[in-house]
Amino acid sequence: MKPIIVTGAAGFIGFYVSKQLIESGHEVVGIDNLNDYYDPSLKEARLAQLHTHPNFRFLKQDVSDYDRLFSLTKSIKPTRFIHLAAQAGVRYSKENPRVYATSNLDGFLNVLEVCRHLEVEHLVYSSSSSVYGVDAQLPLVESAAVDKPASFYAATKRANELMAFSYSHLYGLPTSGLRFFTVYGPWGRPDMAPILFTKAMLAGETIKLFGEGRPIRDFTFATDISEAVVRMMEAIPSSGGSAPHQIVNVGNGSPITVVEFVRALENALGVKANVELVGMQSGDMEATLADTTLLHTLTGFRPNTSIETGLSRLASWYREYFK
Ligand SMILES: NC(=O)c1ccc[n+]([C@@H]2O[C@H](COP(=O)([O-])OP(=O)(O)OC[C@H]3O[C@@H](n4cnc5c(N)ncnc54)[C@H](O)[C@@H]3O)[C@@H](O)[C@H]2O)c1
């Protein structure tokens, strides 16, 4: 079996995908630039877990440096390439849009070029529910028009889908874009609400609920995401039609309001939240809810972890990790 490349392996989702792959007998080469968008010690701690397994190797590398990316990956000759490295975060894309262009546009083009030249059999890459954008109709289904991104982050993710389509069409490179819906769980990103809220609630601080807590989110547990990614790796799109390319939602399919999320987190942590209801943030979507019919058709799997189970695991991990 050839090693599988996972970019963003030190990141939240990359960690879970790498872990699941190595535990099921695959060899994984993880790539990440270990940037300091959030505390890199969390990335190092995730890597330390992965390094306990002999089937994991790590290369510190920026995907925006094509020459080095190509020379490092050439010797590996991967047949599967899972690209999860990106500048994530809707809100930060207002502050620093250029870093999104470098990592998500230049970096993505480099990954396409590497996969094309190395004749990779399947490139699976992360897109986002944020591509559904302004005026989206629920449930969010892959065939909907997605040409009104509400943030520059979402615009780069939609651009990735179009870039991938062009490479699939031009060079026959099989590509699958996965639109992840608000991922949460242990080892989660400190810039996202589940970890931000957990930290503030345990410290007795007030949490701000944008949109007065009314926005609806399809929170999806991290191991459900990794299960979907690993299954999708073998769901290679066929060359029939105009391009071997597909886009697939990966979401829980049972959304809740942010207020309901906070109530469930209170139960998991055993503390009461002090909340301040504030207005909507620009760039955020009002509501997300994934239609997961296509994911189920392709893989036989649908995310199924309940919010109670997921938050109880998050709470235990948080207390242990930050004790
Ligand atoms: N977490 C979510 O809820 C969510 C939802 C939708 C989509 N996504 C997408 O899933 C992917 C993974 O997200 P995550 O939540 O694990 O984020 P993350 O920030 O934890 O992981 C991304 C990793 O990529 C690395 N990285 C960033 N730029 C890089 C570059 N130029 N070269 C090499 N490495 C680089 C970072 O160091 C980080 O470790 C991203 O593409 C993100 O946009 C995440």
The ligand as an SDF file (V2000), in Angstrom:
LIG
                    3D

 44 48  0  0  0  0  0  0  0  0999 V2000
  -13.4800   23.0580   11.4620 N   0  0  0  0  0  0  0  0  0  0  0  0
  -14.5800   23.3420   10.7450 C   0  0  0  0  0  0  0  0  0  0  0  0
  -15.6770   23.5170   11.2890 O   0  0  0  0  0  0  0  0  0  0  0  0
  -14.4960   23.4270    9.2520 C   0  0  0  0  0  0  0  0  0  0  0  0
  -15.6910   23.6390    8.5380 C   0  0  0  0  0  0  0  0  0  0  0  0
  -15.6440   23.7270    7.1550 C   0  0  0  0  0  0  0  0  0  0  0  0
  -14.4400   23.5680    6.4870 C   0  0  0  0  0  0  0  0  0  0  0  0
  -13.2910   23.3800    7.1920 N   0  0  0  0  0  0  0  0  0  0  0  0
  -12.0500   23.2280    6.4240 C   0  0  0  0  0  0  0  0  0  0  0  0
  -11.4190   22.0280    6.8240 O   0  0  0  0  0  0  0  0  0  0  0  0
   -9.9940   22.1650    6.7390 C   0  0  0  0  0  0  0  0  0  0  0  0
   -9.3600   21.8550    8.0610 C   0  0  0  0  0  0  0  0  0  0  0  0
   -9.8750   22.7770    9.0250 O   0  0  0  0  0  0  0  0  0  0  0  0
   -9.5130   22.6790   10.5740 P   0  0  0  0  0  0  0  0  0  0  0  0
  -10.7310   23.0730   11.3190 O   0  0  0  0  0  0  0  0  0  0  0  0
   -8.8470   21.3980   10.8590 O   0  0  0  0  0  0  0  0  0  0  0  0
   -8.4960   23.9010   10.6900 O   0  0  0  0  0  0  0  0  0  0  0  0
   -7.0470   23.9570   11.3640 P   0  0  0  0  0  0  0  0  0  0  0  0
   -6.6250   25.3880   11.2710 O   0  0  0  0  0  0  0  0  0  0  0  0
   -7.0590   23.3320   12.7000 O   0  0  0  0  0  0  0  0  0  0  0  0
   -6.1820   23.0660   10.3910 O   0  0  0  0  0  0  0  0  0  0  0  0
   -5.5810   23.5410    9.2170 C   0  0  0  0  0  0  0  0  0  0  0  0
   -4.1030   23.2010    9.2610 C   0  0  0  0  0  0  0  0  0  0  0  0
   -3.5110   23.6350    8.0310 O   0  0  0  0  0  0  0  0  0  0  0  0
   -2.2520   24.2150    8.3280 C   0  0  0  0  0  0  0  0  0  0  0  0
   -1.9680   25.1850    7.2750 N   0  0  0  0  0  0  0  0  0  0  0  0
   -2.5880   26.3700    7.0510 C   0  0  0  0  0  0  0  0  0  0  0  0
   -2.0290   26.9920    5.9850 N   0  0  0  0  0  0  0  0  0  0  0  0
   -1.0410   26.1610    5.5230 C   0  0  0  0  0  0  0  0  0  0  0  0
   -0.1150   26.2450    4.4620 C   0  0  0  0  0  0  0  0  0  0  0  0
   -0.0600   27.3190    3.6610 N   0  0  0  0  0  0  0  0  0  0  0  0
    0.7500   25.2120    4.2750 N   0  0  0  0  0  0  0  0  0  0  0  0
    0.7110   24.1330    5.0960 C   0  0  0  0  0  0  0  0  0  0  0  0
   -0.1200   24.0160    6.1360 N   0  0  0  0  0  0  0  0  0  0  0  0
   -0.9950   25.0120    6.3370 C   0  0  0  0  0  0  0  0  0  0  0  0
   -2.4060   24.8590    9.6950 C   0  0  0  0  0  0  0  0  0  0  0  0
   -1.1540   24.9720   10.3740 O   0  0  0  0  0  0  0  0  0  0  0  0
   -3.3540   23.9170   10.4050 C   0  0  0  0  0  0  0  0  0  0  0  0
   -2.6750   22.9780   11.2030 O   0  0  0  0  0  0  0  0  0  0  0  0
   -9.7660   23.5960    6.2560 C   0  0  0  0  0  0  0  0  0  0  0  0
   -9.6900   23.5730    4.8430 O   0  0  0  0  0  0  0  0  0  0  0  0
  -11.0300   24.3180    6.6690 C   0  0  0  0  0  0  0  0  0  0  0  0
  -11.2490   25.4500    5.8710 O   0  0  0  0  0  0  0  0  0  0  0  0
  -13.2960   23.2950    8.5520 C   0  0  0  0  0  0  0  0  0  0  0  0
  1  2  1  0
  2  3  2  0
  2  4  1  0
  4  5  1  0
  4 44  2  0
  5  6  2  0
  6  7  1  0
  7  8  2  0
  8  9  1  0
  8 44  1  0
  9 10  1  0
  9 42  1  0
 10 11  1  0
 11 12  1  0
 11 40  1  0
 12 13  1  0
 13 14  1  0
 14 15  2  0
 14 16  1  0
 14 17  1  0
 17 18  1  0
 18 19  2  0
 18 20  1  0
 18 21  1  0
 21 22  1  0
 22 23  1  0
 23 24  1  0
 23 38  1  0
 24 25  1  0
 25 26  1  0
 25 36  1  0
 26 27  1  0
 26 35  1  0
 27 28  2  0
 28 29  1  0
 29 30  1  0
 29 35  2  0
 30 31  1  0
 30 32  2  0
 32 33  1  0
 33 34  2  0
 34 35  1  0
 36 37  1  0
 36 38  1  0
 38 39  1  0
 40 41  1  0
 40 42  1  0
 42 43  1  0
M  CHG  2   8   1  16  -1
M  END
$$$$
